[in-house]
Amino acid sequence: MREPTDRDAPKSSDGDSTPDAAGSTPRTESGQDPNLSLGWRIFFLISGWILLLIGIAGLALPGIQGILTILLGLALLGLVSNLVHGLLERLMKPWPRAWNRMEELRRKIFEKLS
């Protein structure tokens, strides 16, 4: 049986995007931030996939930081996808400082866009 995580915590019923006690931004059941408009979700989705594909190409091509570009693409996709956010959280578990910085940047993005 799996242990409960931050995502298993009860969601805020008022729909605000302020961080909860665990420090994560509340999400709807579909995994999206309730305050992101459709335009921003589409923008993050397209840019995330473009960066992900450039990063994969960068693994073989000189001059492109493949791993860094892949992580940036996953970070953008994680803004609109709960599945990608969870994957990125598991990938970054060995580097908690980097994960905390990424989460702080994510909260700032949600604050600016809401």
C-alpha positions, 0 to 999 in steps of 0.5 A: 500500500502506498504512503499518503503524499502532499497531493492526498491532502484535502483540497481547498474548497474556496479555489484560491491558489495560495500554498497549503500547509505542505507548501504546494499549490492546490490543484483541481481534480484534473491536475490544473491550477484553478486560476490558469486560463485556457490560453496560458495552459495551451502556451505552457503545454506547447512550449513544454513539448517544444523544449522537451523535443529540443532537449531530446535532440540536444542529447545527440547534438553539440551545443545544446544542453539536453538534460537542462532543456528536458528539465525545463520542458518538464517543468513547463509541462508540470504547470498544466499536468499533474502526472508530469509534476509527479514524475518531475517530483520523483526525478528531483527527489535526490536533489531537494534544494533544486526541487524546492527552488523549482517549486518556489518558481512555480508558486511565483508563476501562479501568483503572477498569472492569477 
